[in-house]
Amino acid sequence: MVNSIIMDRKLLIPSSILLKGEYGISDSCTGVPVILGKNGVEEVIKLELNEDEIEVMKMAAEDVISLVS
């Protein structure tokens, strides 16, 4: 992960990041695939998920929010 940032390798790496609307989730740190480069998260890779998968992801994010608030 650090190597990808320092060397600007732009590697695809699963990372827990603060989502800002991706997958319909905001204000929750959630593990998603991202491209990491010299600027940190350069791109969030949006996977094609079905409705059930998105709903499970949203429920997990809500659980995290309720645990830390």
N, C-alpha and C positions, 0 to 999 in steps of 0.2 A: 504494500500500500504506500509506504513512504517512498520507496523507489519510484513508483509510478508518478508521484508528485514531484520529487526532486529532479528526476530525469525527464519529466514531461512526456512520459511514455503513453499516456492516454489509454490505460488498460481498463478493461471491463472487470469491475470488482464489486462483489456484493458488500454493501455498506449500510449502516444505520444512519439515516439522515433525517433532518426535519423536513417533512413533506409540506408543500404549499399548494395543495390542490390536486397533486398527482393521485390517481386512483380514487379520487373523491375524498381524500384525506387531507386535513390541514392541521397544523400545530401539534403534530405527533411524530416522534422519532420512530421510524419503521425501517426495517431492512429491505432494501431494493437494489437492483443492479444499477451501477453508475459507471460513467467514464471518469477516471481520475487523471488529472494532469497538473501542470504547474499552478493553475488557478484553483486547485481543489476539485470539487465536483464540477465537471465541465458539462455533463449531460446526465439526466435521469433517463434510463432506458425503460420505456413503458412496455411491459409484457402484455400480450393479448390474453386476458383472463375472462372466463365466463362470469355470469352474474353471481353465481354461488361463491366463486373464488373471491370476487371483489367484496361481497358481503362479509365473508369470513375475515378478510383483511381489515375491513372497516371495524368489525367487532373487536379484533385484536388491538387496533389502534385506540378504540374507545376504552378498552381495559387498561391500557398503558396510561392514558390520560387520567382515568379515575384513580389509579394507584399513586400517581405523583401529585395529584392536586389535593 
